[in-house]
Amino acid sequence: MSAYESGLKRPGPEYLHYLCSVYRVEPVALGYDGPCICGHGHRMPGVVRGGLQEAKPDDSPDSRELWVKPPGDPSGDGGEEDENVLRRTLLKVITGASVPLTPQVISAAENIRRRMDETLVSTTVSPAMLDHWEESAASFGRQYMNTPPMRQLCDVLLEFSTVRQAMERHQPIDLQERLCALAARLSGLAGIIMIDLGDQRLARSFFRTSRTAADETGDRALRAWVTAREALVPLFYGDPREALTLAKKSRDLAGQTPCAAKAMAPVVEARALSMLANAGGKKDVVDQAKRALARARAAFAQMAPAQQEDTVFGYTERQLYFHQGDALTRLGQTIEADLILEQALEKYEGDLLDQTLIRFDRAHCRLLEGDGEEALRIGQDAIRRVGDGFRTDIIIRRAVDLARAIQLRCGDIPGLREFQDRVTAPAEPEPENPVEAEII
């Protein structure tokens, strides 16, 4: 009771029902939003503290109506308007429009994430989940590499919102962990997509929500996966030391459990070390990175076959090859890196995002060997293969980095300026379509 009164803790719906029954008041009289989960009122005439009930619905002493939030209250719609924003965006993407990450989409994503945070923190009831929701999450993972990020973001967040609404209701306790695990995976996937779209703030927020959900499960492998994926935010946005810290934390969480994170974490560690070695050129850092890659290969061999085929929630052989090649490229081991990257490219079927990043790494290998013209040709080919739907922030950043590196090393070689203009040119706006205004 002391914790409730001081605001350090919040009663769950079931405890709140008991408190309301004892004090004979409605939830708002105790400082919490109503109505009670029992669906009935608790006030009785002449009972102490009954008069503290604020006159939201009706001031009559025998009123037992439940208070419904007014339509103007944005927190009272259960997130429907945010879902509508995502549905409208999804419809535009499906009709072929090039849709940027607009403030409306960012706001909708943040609102959905915040509601999930509030649900995870406040609820003590057991959530539930249907089997096909878990299959949907697995399907999103399989589609990740071949679906334009904005379209998949809408799909993932709509499913995420549905899971949040399920967690608000009293559910059988035996399914609580499954629902929290699903929330962790969907929020983590949203964070991954936000990295691709270039919003590191929202990416970090979604990973924070994912951690909160994963902590409710006690699943070490899942918690390690979330941390390893979160390490990609500082890795891609120029803070290798933070990425290194998170990678080591993920490795510790995984422990001796054969799982995706046990292979993924040392790879992130190696890539972070390679960035530090590239900046400082220290031989001991290079040796550490190579030892980390060796640990990753050993851990990958222990993974279950199903995890070795899952691009997002597991870790595939082609990803291992790609990430090894990326680390070796930054370490300046161009011959070994180019050989591994070529093998990685051969293993990919579809997966346009990773293929494009692999081509940029191969271009950097050529540049380090002094062949700026070949590096530019490979970079131009990589951009030419990418449609507007896949020209995400991470691809544009890598293309800009390649152009800048070519210019610093080789000067303004023929074709470089055209490559820079093509990379930085905004996508052509699509014509307005009346169907875009409708809701799916």
Rosetta blueprint (number, residue, H / E / L):
1 M L
2 S H
3 A H
4 Y H
5 E H
6 S H
7 G L
8 L L
9 K L
10 R L
11 P L
12 G L
13 P H
14 E H
15 Y H
16 L H
17 H H
18 Y H
19 L H
20 C H
21 S H
22 V H
23 Y H
24 R L
25 V L
26 E L
27 P H
28 V H
29 A H
30 L H
31 G L
32 Y L
33 D L
34 G L
35 P L
36 C L
37 I L
38 C L
39 G L
40 H L
41 G L
42 H L
43 R L
44 M L
45 P L
46 G L
47 V L
48 V L
49 R L
50 G H
51 G H
52 L H
53 Q L
54 E L
55 A L
56 K L
57 P L
58 D L
59 D L
60 S L
61 P L
62 D L
63 S L
64 R L
65 E L
66 L L
67 W L
68 V L
69 K L
70 P L
71 P L
72 G L
73 D L
74 P H
75 S H
76 G H
77 D L
78 G L
79 G L
80 E H
81 E H
82 D H
83 E H
84 N H
85 V H
86 L H
87 R H
88 R H
89 T H
90 L H
91 L H
92 K H
93 V H
94 I H
95 T L
96 G L
97 A L
98 S L
99 V L
100 P L
101 L L
102 T L
103 P H
104 Q H
105 V H
106 I H
107 S H
108 A H
109 A H
110 E H
111 N H
112 I H
113 R H
114 R H
115 R H
116 M H
117 D H
118 E H
119 T H
120 L H
121 V H
122 S H
123 T L
124 T L
125 V L
126 S E
127 P L
128 A L
129 M L
130 L L
131 D H
132 H H
133 W H
134 E H
135 E H
136 S H
137 A H
138 A H
139 S H
140 F H
141 G H
142 R H
143 Q H
144 Y H
145 M H
146 N H
147 T L
148 P L
149 P H
150 M H
151 R H
152 Q H
153 L H
154 C H
155 D H
156 V H
157 L H
158 L H
159 E H
160 F H
161 S H
162 T H
163 V H
164 R H
165 Q H
166 A H
167 M H
168 E L
169 R L
170 H L
171 Q E
172 P L
173 I H
174 D H
175 L H
176 Q H
177 E H
178 R H
179 L H
180 C H
181 A H
182 L H
183 A H
184 A H
185 R H
186 L H
187 S H
188 G H
189 L H
190 A H
191 G H
192 I H
193 I H
194 M H
195 I H
196 D H
197 L H
198 G L
199 D L
200 Q H
201 R H
202 L H
203 A H
204 R H
205 S H
206 F H
207 F H
208 R H
209 T H
210 S H
211 R H
212 T H
213 A H
214 A H
215 D H
216 E L
217 T L
218 G L
219 D L
220 R H
221 A H
222 L H
223 R H
224 A H
225 W H
226 V H
227 T H
228 A H
229 R H
230 E H
231 A L
232 L H
233 V H
234 P H
235 L H
236 F H
237 Y L
238 G L
239 D L
240 P H
241 R H
242 E H
243 A H
244 L H
245 T H
246 L H
247 A H
248 K H
249 K H
250 S H
251 R H
252 D H
253 L H
254 A H
255 G L
256 Q L
257 T L
258 P L
259 C L
260 A H
261 A H
262 K H
263 A H
264 M H
265 A H
266 P H
267 V H
268 V H
269 E H
270 A H
271 R H
272 A H
273 L H
274 S H
275 M H
276 L H
277 A H
278 N H
279 A H
280 G H
281 G L
282 K L
283 K H
284 D H
285 V H
286 V H
287 D H
288 Q H
289 A H
290 K H
291 R H
292 A H
293 L H
294 A H
295 R H
296 A H
297 R H
298 A H
299 A H
300 F H
301 A H
302 Q H
303 M L
304 A L
305 P L
306 A L
307 Q H
308 Q H
309 E H
310 D L
311 T L
312 V L
313 F L
314 G L
315 Y L
316 T L
317 E H
318 R H
319 Q H
320 L H
321 Y H
322 F H
323 H H
324 Q H
325 G H
326 D H
327 A H
328 L H
329 T H
330 R H
331 L L
332 G L
333 Q L
334 T H
335 I H
336 E H
337 A H
338 D H
339 L H
340 I H
341 L H
342 E H
343 Q H
344 A H
345 L H
346 E H
347 K H
348 Y L
349 E L
350 G L
351 D L
352 L H
353 L H
354 D H
355 Q H
356 T H
357 L H
358 I H
359 R H
360 F H
361 D H
362 R H
363 A H
364 H H
365 C H
366 R H
367 L H
368 L H
369 E L
370 G L
371 D L
372 G H
373 E H
374 E H
375 A H
376 L H
377 R H
378 I H
379 G H
380 Q H
381 D H
382 A H
383 I H
384 R H
385 R L
386 V L
387 G L
388 D H
389 G H
390 F H
391 R L
392 T L
393 D H
394 I H
395 I H
396 I H
397 R H
398 R H
399 A H
400 V H
401 D H
402 L H
403 A H
404 R H
405 A H
406 I H
407 Q H
408 L H
409 R H
410 C H
411 G L
412 D L
413 I L
414 P L
415 G L
416 L H
417 R H
418 E H
419 F H
420 Q H
421 D H
422 R H
423 V H
424 T H
425 A L
426 P L
427 A L
428 E L
429 P L
430 E L
431 P L
432 E L
433 N L
434 P H
435 V H
436 E H
437 A H
438 E L
439 I L
440 I L
